[in-house]
Amino acid sequence: MANSPQSKKRARQNEARFQVNKARRSRIRTYLRKVEEAIASGDKDAAASALKAAQPELMRGVTKGVFHKNTAARKVSRLSARVKALG
């Protein structure tokens, strides 16, 4: 349990940051799910546009410290390969 004023403030800041990051992660996952659904439906145009919308969200997550840079790059790379493979 936090006792000193500094540690109490730190606990408050950590909780606030956790909530912000949680919302950001959820938002990014929603964008990724839209791409997955478009790929599953076989609609190349919808998948490409969903990927185009998801890419900046993922990279914003990197700049905000929610995801590691290589993780985001890997996700984008794999999704773009799957979209490209759609006939």
BELVENPE-V467573 format. One record per pair of residues at least 12 apart in sequence whose C-alpha atoms are under 10 Angstrom apart, sorted by the first residue. I is the first residue (numbers start at 1). J is the second residue. D is the distance in Angstrom with one decimal. If there is no record, write none. Layout:
I:J:D / I:J:D
This chain:
18:66:10.0 / 20:66:9.7 / 21:61:8.7 / 21:64:8.4 / 21:65:8.4 / 21:66:6.3 / 21:67:9.8 / 22:66:8.6 / 24:57:9.0 / 24:58:9.6 / 24:60:9.2 / 24:61:7.0 / 24:64:9.0 / 24:66:7.6 / 25:57:9.7 / 25:58:9.0 / 25:61:7.5 / 25:66:6.8 / 25:67:8.4 / 27:54:9.7 / 27:57:8.2 / 27:58:9.4 / 27:61:9.6 / 28:54:7.2 / 28:55:9.3 / 28:56:9.6 / 28:57:6.1 / 28:58:6.1 / 28:59:9.6 / 28:60:9.2 / 28:61:7.6 / 28:66:9.9 / 29:54:9.0 / 29:57:9.5 / 29:58:8.9 / 30:54:8.8 / 31:50:7.3 / 31:51:8.0 / 31:52:9.9 / 31:53:7.4 / 31:54:5.2 / 31:55:8.8 / 31:57:7.7 / 31:58:8.7 / 32:50:8.1 / 32:51:7.7 / 32:53:9.3 / 32:54:6.2 / 32:55:8.9 / 32:57:9.4 / 32:58:8.7 / 32:75:8.9 / 32:76:9.3 / 32:79:8.7 / 33:50:9.3 / 33:54:9.4 / 34:46:9.2 / 34:47:8.0 / 34:49:9.9 / 34:50:6.4 / 34:51:8.3 / 34:53:9.7 / 34:54:8.5 / 35:47:5.4 / 35:48:7.9 / 35:49:8.4 / 35:50:5.1 / 35:51:5.7 / 35:52:9.2 / 35:53:9.0 / 35:54:7.7 / 35:79:7.8 / 35:80:9.6 / 35:82:9.9 / 35:83:8.6 / 36:50:8.9 / 36:51:9.1 / 36:79:8.1 / 36:82:9.3 / 36:83:9.3 / 37:50:9.5 / 38:50:7.5 / 38:51:9.3 / 38:83:8.9 / 39:51:9.9 / 39:79:8.9 / 39:82:7.4 / 39:83:6.5 / 39:84:9.9 / 39:85:9.6 / 39:86:7.5 / 40:83:10.0 / 40:86:9.7 / 42:83:9.0 / 42:86:6.7 / 42:87:8.0 / 43:83:9.0 / 43:86:7.8 / 43:87:8.8 / 44:82:9.7 / 44:83:6.4 / 44:84:7.9 / 44:85:9.0 / 44:86:6.0 / 44:87:7.3 / 45:83:8.9 / 45:86:9.6 / 46:83:9.5 / 47:79:9.2 / 47:80:9.1 / 47:82:9.3 / 47:83:6.2 / 47:84:9.3 / 47:86:9.0 / 48:79:9.5 / 48:80:7.9 / 48:82:9.9 / 48:83:6.4 / 48:84:8.3 / 48:86:9.9 / 50:83:9.9 / 51:76:8.0 / 51:79:7.5 / 51:80:7.2 / 51:83:8.2 / 52:76:9.7 / 52:80:9.3 / 54:76:8.5 / 55:72:8.6 / 55:73:9.2 / 55:75:9.2 / 55:76:6.6 / 55:77:10.0 / 55:79:9.9 / 55:80:9.8 / 57:72:9.8 / 58:71:9.4 / 58:72:6.0 / 58:73:8.6 / 58:75:8.7 / 58:76:8.1 / 59:72:6.6 / 59:73:8.3 / 59:76:9.4 / 60:72:9.7
